[in-house]
């Protein structure tokens, strides 16, 4: 017998009228991810027939190379789809350790590698292990917004420290020392950084870690863009000691964003605790993604990644002078990742409104600074050059025709 539609409607209305239990207070402290909201607007415009150039989201336009997709298909065909250990499969842990040694001049024991469900899963796991309720964690302002929210989600208190061009928008040992109080548990760094594309000089990074170490605090270092460094050979924070937690990712350098795979390198004594937490929180990372990711470290894939890094460098070397010529301020030139942090104050006193008008009027999507902190967010935009050279050139052409009318008197 079919259900009475009136009864269904009444039941629904009755359910809607029920008072729901209150959400956890921490949820109110986590702000929306505005980058994704802008992306949704841009996609809606595109669906309506508008030509949109996406320079907003930090997602490479490259995808996983053929050796990696072939390894995925082989894993599916072989039926390798069951659970793995919470720390990840041994061949992948060994490959990550070996690659970090070859690329960044560090000696990493594979037993310290924890494979995770993306770098987001890695940082959330690290915060769960290290941040007590009410404990403070120092980080830069501006910074990647989710880094603040990982701390908040574990009932910690993020403490953004305003930074500027004089420190390449990065924390310094002096700044960390000045802001360290008795209730600070540690520091969360990102080098190279999102949104600025800047790195902490290796020696200064060591001094920051030493400040945390002197207070018996932890150092978590987000190195997900370290493979996309353009000025000399990059070095990992792991070279500063075995008491540091470093996060890596297959999303950016390896171009596997939707595969949701990352890793941590943790102090040896902490591995059992991280394993216990990973078992309970995630069971294991994606088995298929892990099987495929082993192929990232073969010689064929590595040659492809090196060529693509050179392409990102070429894009940076094009877009930075082009933006300067258009009248944007670039207080610090990026040395890594695929972002440029732009000063738009010559055109507007609100990067939020400016970015919205740019999207609506000329179809160029760039992210306003409000996502990245409270230190002068309306002065800055973040441009992602993870797009083809042709699209970057078209964006510059559109901006060149539009910006003269936007210049402030």
C-alpha positions in Angstrom: 0.0 0.0 0.0 1.4 3.4 -0.9 2.1 6.0 1.7 -0.2 8.9 2.2 1.7 12.0 1.0 -0.1 14.1 3.6 1.1 11.8 6.3 4.7 12.0 5.0 4.5 15.8 4.9 3.1 16.0 8.4 5.8 13.6 9.7 8.5 15.6 8.1 7.1 18.9 9.5 6.9 17.3 12.9 10.6 16.2 12.7 11.7 19.6 11.5 10.0 21.2 14.5 11.9 19.0 17.0 14.6 20.7 18.9 17.9 19.3 17.9 20.8 18.6 20.3 23.4 21.5 20.3 26.4 21.0 18.1 29.8 21.0 19.8 31.0 24.5 20.6 34.2 24.0 18.6 32.2 23.9 15.3 31.3 27.6 15.7 35.0 28.4 15.9 35.8 26.9 12.5 35.2 29.4 9.7 33.9 28.5 6.2 36.6 27.6 3.7 36.0 30.7 1.5 38.3 29.5 -1.3 35.9 26.7 -2.0 32.9 29.0 -1.9 34.6 31.2 -4.6 35.3 28.1 -6.7 31.6 27.1 -6.5 30.6 30.6 -7.8 33.1 30.4 -10.6 31.8 26.9 -11.6 28.2 28.2 -11.6 29.2 31.0 -14.0 31.0 28.5 -16.2 28.0 26.3 -16.3 26.0 29.3 -17.5 28.4 29.7 -20.5 30.9 32.1 -19.1 34.6 31.7 -19.9 36.3 31.4 -16.5 40.1 31.2 -15.9 40.6 29.4 -12.6 43.6 30.8 -10.7 42.0 30.2 -7.3 42.3 26.7 -6.0 45.6 25.1 -5.2 45.2 22.1 -7.5 47.8 21.2 -10.2 46.4 21.1 -13.8 48.6 18.0 -14.2 47.2 14.6 -13.3 48.9 11.4 -12.1 51.3 10.1 -14.8 50.7 6.9 -16.7 53.0 4.6 -14.5 50.8 5.6 -11.5 47.5 5.1 -13.2 48.7 1.8 -14.6 49.7 0.7 -11.1 46.2 1.6 -9.9 44.6 -0.5 -12.6 46.9 -3.4 -11.8 45.9 -3.2 -8.1 42.2 -3.2 -9.0 42.7 -6.2 -11.4 44.6 -8.1 -8.7 41.9 -7.4 -6.1 44.3 -5.6 -3.8 41.5 -3.7 -2.1 41.4 -5.0 1.5 42.5 -3.1 4.6 46.2 -2.4 5.1 48.0 -1.7 8.4 47.2 1.7 9.8 50.8 2.9 9.2 50.5 2.1 5.5 52.0 -0.6 3.3 55.7 -1.3 3.8 56.8 -0.8 0.2 55.3 2.7 0.2 56.8 3.7 3.5 60.2 2.6 2.3 59.8 4.5 -1.0 58.8 7.7 0.8 61.8 7.4 3.2 64.2 6.8 0.3 62.8 9.7 -1.8 63.0 12.1 1.1 66.7 11.1 1.6 67.5 11.6 -2.1 65.6 14.9 -2.6 66.1 16.7 0.7 69.4 15.3 2.1 68.0 13.5 5.2 68.3 10.0 6.5 64.8 8.7 7.3 64.0 5.3 8.8 60.9 3.9 7.0 59.7 2.8 10.4 59.1 6.5 11.2 56.8 7.0 8.2 53.0 7.0 8.8 51.0 7.0 5.6 47.8 9.0 6.0 44.5 9.9 4.2 46.0 13.1 2.7 48.1 15.8 4.3 44.9 17.0 6.0 44.5 13.6 7.7 48.2 13.8 8.6 48.0 17.2 10.3 44.7 16.2 12.0 46.4 13.1 13.3 49.4 15.1 14.5 47.2 17.6 16.3 45.2 14.8 17.9 48.4 13.3 19.2 50.0 16.5 20.4 47.4 19.2 21.3 45.6 19.0 24.6 42.3 20.9 25.1 43.1 24.6 25.7 46.7 24.2 24.6 48.0 27.0 22.3 49.8 26.4 19.0 51.7 29.2 17.3 51.5 29.7 13.5 52.0 32.5 11.0 49.3 35.0 9.9 48.7 34.7 6.9 48.7 30.9 6.7 46.7 28.0 5.2 43.3 28.3 7.0 42.8 24.6 7.7 46.0 24.6 9.8 44.2 26.8 12.3 41.1 24.6 12.1 43.0 21.4 12.7 44.1 22.8 16.0 40.6 24.0 16.8 39.1 20.6 15.9 41.2 19.0 18.6 40.1 21.6 21.1 43.4 23.5 21.0 43.8 27.2 20.5 45.5 28.5 17.3 47.6 31.6 17.9 48.3 33.4 14.6 51.3 35.7 14.7 51.2 38.6 12.2 54.1 38.4 9.7 55.1 40.5 6.8 57.4 41.0 3.9 60.4 41.6 6.2 60.3 37.9 7.2 59.0 36.6 3.9 55.6 36.2 5.6 57.1 33.4 7.7 57.7 33.0 11.4 61.1 33.8 12.9 62.8 32.5 16.0 62.4 36.0 17.5 58.7 36.1 16.9 58.1 32.6 18.3 60.2 33.4 21.4 58.3 36.6 21.9 54.9 34.9 21.7 55.7 31.8 23.7 53.8 31.5 27.0 53.3 28.8 29.6 50.2 27.5 27.8 51.8 27.2 24.4 52.3 23.5 23.4 54.1 24.0 20.1 54.5 25.5 16.7 53.0 24.6 13.3 55.0 25.8 10.4 54.6 25.5 6.6 57.5 25.9 4.2 57.0 26.6 1.4 53.8 28.3 2.5 50.3 28.5 1.2 49.3 31.4 0.5 52.6 33.1 0.0 54.8 30.6 -1.8 57.7 31.6 0.4 60.0 29.3 2.5 61.7 29.7 5.8 65.5 29.8 5.4 66.9 26.5 6.5 69.1 28.0 9.3 66.2 30.2 10.6 63.9 27.1 10.6 66.5 25.4 12.9 66.4 28.4 15.2 62.6 28.3 15.4 62.7 24.6 16.2 65.3 25.3 18.9 63.0 27.8 20.6 60.2 25.2 20.7 62.7 22.6 21.9 63.9 24.8 24.7 60.3 25.1 26.0 59.7 21.3 25.6 57.3 22.1 22.9 56.6 20.3 19.6 57.4 21.4 16.0 55.0 20.3 13.2 56.3 21.3 9.8 54.1 21.1 6.8 56.4 20.3 3.8 53.7 19.4 1.3 55.2 21.8 -1.3 58.9 21.1 -0.6 59.3 19.2 -3.8 58.1 22.4 -5.7 61.1 24.6 -4.6 62.8 26.6 -7.2 65.8 28.2 -5.7 68.6 25.7 -5.1 68.2 22.3 -3.5 65.6 22.3 -0.8 66.3 20.8 2.7 63.8 19.2 5.0 63.2 20.2 8.6 64.0 16.6 9.5 67.7 17.5 9.1 67.3 19.5 12.4 66.6 16.4 14.5 64.4 13.4 15.1 62.0 15.2 17.5 60.2 17.0 14.6 56.9 15.9 13.0 56.9 16.6 9.2 53.9 16.2 6.9 54.1 15.4 3.2 51.5 14.9 0.5 50.9 13.2 -2.8 48.5 16.0 -3.9 50.9 18.8 -5.0 54.2 17.5 -6.3 52.8 14.2 -7.3 49.5 15.6 -8.7 47.2 13.2 -7.0 44.8 15.6 -5.2 41.7 13.4 -5.3 43.5 10.3 -4.3 43.7 11.6 -0.7 47.1 10.3 0.3 49.8 11.8 2.4 52.3 11.0 5.2 54.0 12.0 8.4 57.5 11.4 9.6 57.4 11.2 13.4 59.9 10.6 16.2 60.6 6.9 16.7 59.2 6.8 20.2 55.9 8.2 19.0 55.2 5.7 16.3 53.1 3.4 18.5 50.8 6.2 19.7 50.3 7.5 16.1 49.6 4.0 15.0 47.0 3.6 17.8 45.3 6.8 16.9 45.3 6.1 13.1 43.8 2.6 13.8 40.9 4.2 15.6 40.4 7.3 13.5 41.0 6.1 10.0 41.6 2.3 10.0 44.0 2.8 7.1 44.6 5.0 4.1 43.1 4.1 0.7 44.6 0.7 -0.2 44.3 1.4 -3.9 45.9 4.8 -3.7 48.8 3.3 -1.7 49.4 0.5 -4.2 49.5 3.1 -7.0 51.6 5.6 -5.2 54.6 3.2 -5.0 54.9 3.8 -8.8 55.5 7.6 -8.1 59.0 6.7 -7.1 60.0 4.8 -10.2 62.5 6.4 -12.6 59.9 7.1 -15.4 57.5 8.9 -13.0 60.3 10.8 -11.3 61.5 12.2 -14.7 57.9 13.4 -15.4 57.7 15.1 -12.0 61.0 16.9 -12.5 59.9 18.2 -15.9 56.6 19.4 -14.5 58.4 21.2 -11.6 60.4 23.0 -14.3 57.1 24.0 -16.0 55.8 25.4 -12.7 59.1 27.4 -12.4 58.6 28.8 -15.9 55.0 29.8 -15.0 56.2 31.6 -11.9 58.9 33.3 -13.9 56.2 34.6 -16.4 53.4 35.5 -14.0 55.4 37.4 -11.4 56.9 40.1 -13.7 53.6 40.3 -15.6 51.6 41.0 -12.4 54.1 43.7 -11.4 53.8 45.3 -14.8 50.0 45.4 -14.3 50.4 47.4 -11.1 50.1 44.8 -8.4 52.5 44.9 -5.5 54.5 41.7 -4.9 56.3 42.4 -1.6 58.0 39.0 -1.6 58.7 36.9 -4.7 57.7 33.2 -4.2 60.4 30.6 -4.2 58.1 27.5 -4.0 54.6 26.0 -4.3 52.5 27.7 -7.0 51.1 30.8 -5.4 51.8 34.5 -5.6 50.6 36.8 -2.8 49.5 40.1 -4.4 49.0 43.5 -2.9 45.9 44.9 -4.6 45.8 48.2 -2.7 46.5 50.2 -5.8 43.1 49.1 -7.1 40.9 48.6 -4.0 40.8 48.8 -0.3 38.9 45.5 -0.2 40.4 42.4 -1.8 37.1 40.6 -1.2 35.1 43.0 -3.3 37.9 43.3 -5.8 38.1 39.5 -6.3 34.3 39.3 -6.6 34.2 42.0 -9.3 37.1 40.5 -11.1 35.3 37.2 -11.3 31.9 38.7 -12.4 33.3 41.2 -14.9 36.2 39.5 -16.6 36.0 35.9 -15.5 39.3 35.6 -13.7 39.0 33.7 -10.3 41.6 34.8 -7.7 41.2 34.3 -3.9 41.0 37.2 -1.5 43.1 37.3 1.6 40.3 36.9 4.1 40.7 33.1 4.2 44.3 33.2 5.3 44.2 35.2 8.6 43.4 38.6 10.1 46.6 40.4 9.3 45.8 42.9 6.5 43.6 40.4 4.6 41.8 43.0 2.6 45.1 44.2 1.1 46.1 40.9 -0.5 45.0 38.3 -3.1 46.4 34.8 -3.6 46.9 33.8 -7.2 47.5 30.1 -8.0 49.6 29.6 -11.1 48.7 25.9 -11.2 47.2 26.5 -14.6 48.6 26.3 -18.1 50.8 29.0 -19.6 48.1 29.8 -22.1 45.5 30.4 -19.4 48.0 32.6 -17.4 48.6 34.6 -20.5 44.8 35.0 -21.2 44.3 36.1 -17.6 47.0 38.8 -17.9 45.4 40.0 -21.2 42.0 40.3 -19.5 43.5 42.1 -16.5 45.4 44.5 -18.7 42.2 45.6 -20.4 40.2 45.9 -17.1 42.6 47.2 -14.5 43.2 50.8 -15.8 39.6 51.6 -14.9 40.2 50.3 -11.4 43.2 52.4 -10.5 42.5 54.5 -7.4 43.2 58.3 -7.5 
